[in-house]
Amino acid sequence: MAKLPAVCPFCGGNLVVTALQCESCGMVFQGQFAAPRSASAFDRLSPEQLHFLEVFIRSEGKFSRMEKEMNLSYPTLRNRLRAIIRDMGYQPEGEEIAARISPAERQRILDALEAGEISPQEAARLLKGEGD
């Protein structure tokens, strides 16, 4: 029996189950039912993303080997990996910190550092989003 996809393979939209049938008696229930949530974050990935992960694993996570096999640049590989991480429901590490402080707050911290109002250690702590 085929596995129920988590998203539409055509457009990536949410799927709605419209019929359920009992394997035992054949009774059919029709309506609109929410598709069950996948038990695995990998089920949310496209075939291309799964292929990327296969190459990533086979290359032991070494982008230099992936660059040759996939004929893609390092920045492209890194961006595709980050997209996969996001599509799996996680946030890439660099984006966690960036999300903690606004660009205006970041600039305020850098201005304070340049003016000598805070130490480099304090600026680093603040830029990591570790409070005021």
C-alpha positions as CSV (number, residue, x, y, z in Angstrom):
1,M,0.0,0.0,0.0
2,A,1.3,3.4,-0.9
3,K,2.3,5.9,1.8
4,L,0.1,8.9,2.2
5,P,1.9,12.0,1.1
6,A,2.2,14.9,3.5
7,V,1.9,17.6,0.9
8,C,0.7,18.0,-2.7
9,P,3.5,16.8,-5.0
10,F,2.4,19.3,-7.6
11,C,2.1,22.6,-5.6
12,G,3.2,21.8,-2.1
13,G,-0.2,22.6,-0.6
14,N,-1.9,20.8,2.3
15,L,-3.8,17.6,1.3
16,V,-7.3,16.7,2.4
17,V,-8.4,13.1,2.6
18,T,-11.8,12.8,0.9
19,A,-12.5,9.1,1.4
20,L,-11.6,6.3,3.8
21,Q,-12.3,2.6,3.2
22,C,-12.2,-0.3,5.6
23,E,-9.9,-3.0,4.5
24,S,-12.0,-5.6,6.2
25,C,-15.6,-4.9,5.2
26,G,-15.2,-2.4,2.4
27,M,-17.3,0.3,4.0
28,V,-16.4,3.7,2.5
29,F,-16.6,7.0,4.4
30,Q,-16.6,10.2,2.3
31,G,-16.1,13.7,3.5
32,Q,-13.1,16.0,4.2
33,F,-10.7,14.6,6.7
34,A,-7.4,16.2,7.8
35,A,-4.5,14.1,6.6
36,P,-2.7,12.5,9.5
37,R,0.5,14.3,10.5
38,S,3.6,12.4,9.4
39,A,5.6,10.7,12.1
40,S,8.8,11.7,10.3
41,A,10.1,15.1,9.3
42,F,11.6,13.4,6.2
43,D,8.1,12.8,4.9
44,R,7.7,16.6,4.3
45,L,10.6,16.6,1.8
46,S,10.4,16.5,-2.0
47,P,12.1,13.7,-4.0
48,E,14.8,16.2,-5.0
49,Q,15.5,17.1,-1.3
50,L,15.7,13.4,-0.4
51,H,18.2,12.9,-3.2
52,F,20.2,15.8,-1.9
53,L,20.3,14.1,1.6
54,E,21.3,10.8,0.1
55,V,24.3,12.5,-1.6
56,F,25.0,14.4,1.6
57,I,25.1,11.2,3.6
58,R,27.1,9.3,0.9
59,S,29.6,12.2,0.9
60,E,29.8,12.1,4.7
61,G,28.6,15.7,4.8
62,K,31.6,17.0,2.8
63,F,30.4,19.7,0.5
64,S,33.6,19.5,-1.5
65,R,32.7,16.0,-2.6
66,M,29.1,17.0,-3.2
67,E,30.2,20.0,-5.4
68,K,31.9,17.5,-7.7
69,E,29.1,15.0,-7.8
70,M,26.2,17.4,-8.1
71,N,28.0,20.1,-10.1
72,L,26.8,22.8,-7.7
73,S,28.7,25.5,-5.8
74,Y,29.3,25.5,-2.1
75,P,26.8,28.4,-1.5
76,T,24.1,26.6,-3.5
77,L,24.6,23.4,-1.5
78,R,24.6,25.3,1.8
79,N,21.3,27.1,0.8
80,R,19.7,23.9,-0.2
81,L,20.6,22.2,3.1
82,R,19.2,25.2,5.0
83,A,16.0,25.0,3.0
84,I,15.7,21.3,3.9
85,I,16.3,22.0,7.5
86,R,13.5,24.6,7.5
87,D,11.1,22.3,5.5
88,M,11.7,19.6,8.1
89,G,10.4,22.1,10.7
90,Y,13.7,23.2,12.2
91,Q,15.6,26.4,12.1
92,P,19.2,26.5,10.9
93,E,21.6,27.6,13.7
94,G,22.6,30.9,12.2
95,E,19.0,31.9,11.7
96,E,18.1,31.3,15.3
97,I,20.5,34.0,16.5
98,A,19.5,36.4,13.7
99,A,15.8,36.0,14.7
100,R,16.5,37.0,18.3
101,I,17.5,40.6,17.5
102,S,16.3,43.0,15.0
103,P,18.5,44.7,12.5
104,A,18.0,48.0,14.3
105,E,19.0,46.5,17.6
106,R,22.1,44.9,16.0
107,Q,23.1,48.3,14.6
108,R,22.5,49.9,18.0
109,I,24.9,47.4,19.6
110,L,27.5,47.9,16.9
111,D,27.2,51.7,17.3
112,A,27.6,51.4,21.1
113,L,30.7,49.2,20.6
114,E,32.2,51.7,18.1
115,A,31.6,54.6,20.6
116,G,33.3,52.7,23.4
117,E,30.1,52.5,25.4
118,I,30.3,48.7,25.7
119,S,33.2,46.2,25.6
120,P,33.7,43.7,22.7
121,Q,32.7,40.9,25.1
122,E,29.5,42.7,26.0
123,A,28.8,43.4,22.3
124,A,29.3,39.7,21.4
125,R,27.0,38.6,24.2
126,L,24.3,41.1,23.1
127,L,24.7,40.1,19.4
128,K,24.1,36.5,20.4
129,G,20.7,37.6,21.8
130,E,21.7,37.0,25.4
131,G,19.8,40.0,26.9
132,D,20.6,43.5,27.7
